[in-house]
Amino acid sequence: MSVSAESGLYHLPTRLLGDLVSPRVLERLLQDGAQSRNLTVRTLDAAALEDILKREVFKRLQLSVPAPLAKRRVSEVITELHRVAREGSGPTPPPGSSLTVLEEGVRRFSLYFDWPETQRLRGVLGVARQEEDAGRDPGALVREGQDLIALMERRLEEGLVTQAQDLAELRATFARVQGMGGKDVRRLDNLTLQIDEAQRQGTLLPAEVERARTIAFTLRRGLESSLVQPLAGPGTPAAPDPEAQARVLALEQEHAGRLLADLSREFGPLLRTRPDLEAQEHSLRESHGAGALEAGTVDAWRATLEAAREEARTTQTADLAHAEARLSALPDQPALREARVALDVARLTLSGGGLAADELRDLHATLDALEASPEVAERLLAAQRELAEVERAARDVPGAAAELAPGLNAVREALGRGEEVDLAPLWLALERRMGEAARQREDFDARADHVIREYDTVRHLAGETTQRLGRHADTLRAQRRLGPMSRDARERYAQTLEEAEALLAEAHAEYRAAQEVTATFGADALSGLLDVFDFGGLGDGAGSVFGEDPAQTPTQPAPALAFPLPSLPARTWTVQDGLISSGPHDPTAQGVAALLAQATLLGLRHARFEDDRGVWAAILRPDSSWRLAHAGDAAALDREAGGWLGGAAD
């Protein structure tokens, strides 16, 4: 983190502890601490700030969070404080306009023109230029712009974590579908390469990620759908495979859920102003939770939101014209400049394609205050500024916005009547929620550490479960490193944890099953008890070490047996990436499936071995799946499953 010379060291505690206690309280603590030491806030050096942090700030933090957490966070701020002090105050802005930092921010984030923060930053910069050209101090606007840049930096960091997670999933999907060939596979490969390059450069490509995810979903659904109808003999009707059907449905729900989450983030400013749309979104989330959300429904929802956004922009433009007429009718007074600045920012935000619902609401409240008597106008304006500050802070704190909504509305109505208001209860409620959020984050981090540690104990296992767990562990490491999180990032952290913990439980179960199978067959199951067999003579009882069939070259498929393909035997399974993809439930078969994943890594293609229940046989298919069968003895295995194991037909 770097701090500009203009902002000074005293801004560090407010920025780094703003998720535990309100910035207003921190600023007051710093001011009181400086005054008691016969200093001003701007003249506080690292040593004086450290003393205030250890005394006044630490004591105040203990009111909302446990002492160990408060101590750790204060220590982190002190460490950062001394680092910044050693390195200087950060890069010195180039000579010239004081708006250089805002101009640089607009350039840095020009790719993300659809972000509300980017749209507002452009509006703030435009008005700040007007103020500077008129010889007025744009300091307040510069500070607001810097806050917006900090928000966008956080959003970019969070977005890169999500993009890295998407990239890992896309690579895994490409590895599974690469053998299918075709135009879509090539498109997925090209998009994945583009996203990978952008990730290395620290750039987000949301449109490319969405296209790649859609292609990946289509390819995976096609691959899974091919397993829905199992093999059947001549004249035997094929019944759908419930497990394959369930995987297809899960893929469809995962895809629809991602699309819905993307829309919720994209249209967040609109949804906050339309309770009816929020209710519809909640209904769609419930449908997703029940496994009944369709991608077509989400596409229709996007069209609804886009139309509503255009309608809102038209309405807000008319509202802006009304506010401008009210402003022009007011007599000139010092407080009028603040209203003009707010109006210009709203205008530029709307013209840049954004929405300005909050800005217009606050602007009308400012005009109401200016139209009141001069003796109460300043008091009302100060209260409205503080009210807006509380509301903005509550949006990123879990549960705070809903809890504070009635109080915020009551205060807003009281201000509309010109009454005096006390916002202290709202700040206290917000800080209580901040403390709860901080404790929740501590719990999230502890759970993430546990998953990462446990993954290291099972990472040697092959199979899809372990591979997916590894990708989740990488994402958790990145999420763990993030600082204070937005609401969306916190929700993604919680979701990653839930999915990773479920995968960890599956991996442990598979590990135990593999241990049980190994114990049954002996400690050298992979090297000694999984025998190579020749599908031309399954019943000869010949056995050797689990390895390549010397009669086959690496590129040759196993020969088909010389008897007709029967109907699918009862005790047969197909295995993909160490998991059973079809066949009856059998814990021993799942353990064997885990061993077959290890065999795949070793380049082995045939296996035959015995246990106290009979004979097992497996063969690797050209699509990298295994066919596995079990029977009471070798003759029964030949008779019941030999044709299916060696058959070329899929």
Buried (B, 14 or more C-beta within 10 A) or exposed (E): EEBBEBBBBBBBBBBBBBBBBBBBBBBEBBBEBBEEEEBEBEEBEBEBBBBBBBEBBBEBBBEBBBEEBBBEBBEEBBEBBBEBBEEEBBEEBEEEBBBBBBBEBBEBBEBBEEBBBBBBBBBBBBBBBBBBEEEEEBEEBBBBBBBBBBBBBBBBBBBBBBBBBBBBBBBBBBEBBEEEEEEBBEBBBEBBEBBBEBBEEEBBBBEBBBBBBBBBBBBBBBBBBEBBEBBEEEEEEEEEBEBBBEBBBEBBBBBBBBBBBBBBBBBBBBBBBBEEBBEBBEEBBEBBEEEEBBBEBBEEBBEBBBEBBEEBBEBBBEBBEEBBEBBEEEEEEEBBEBBBBBBBBBBBBBBBBBBBBBBBBBBBBBBBBBEBEEEEBEBBBEBBEBBBBBBEBBEBBBEBBEBBEEBBEEBBEBBEEBEEBEBEEBBBBBBBBBBBBBBBBBEBBEBBEBBBEBBEEBEEBBBBBBBBBBBBBBBBBBBBEBEBBBBBBBBBBBEBBEBBBBBBEBBBEBBEBBEBBBEBBEEEBBEBBBBBBBBBEBBEBEBEEBBBBEEBEEEEEBBBBEEEBBEBBEBBBBBBBBBBBBBEEBEBBBBBBBBBBBBBEEEBBBBBBBBEEBBBBBBBBEEEBBBBBBBEEBBBBBBBBBBBBBBEEE
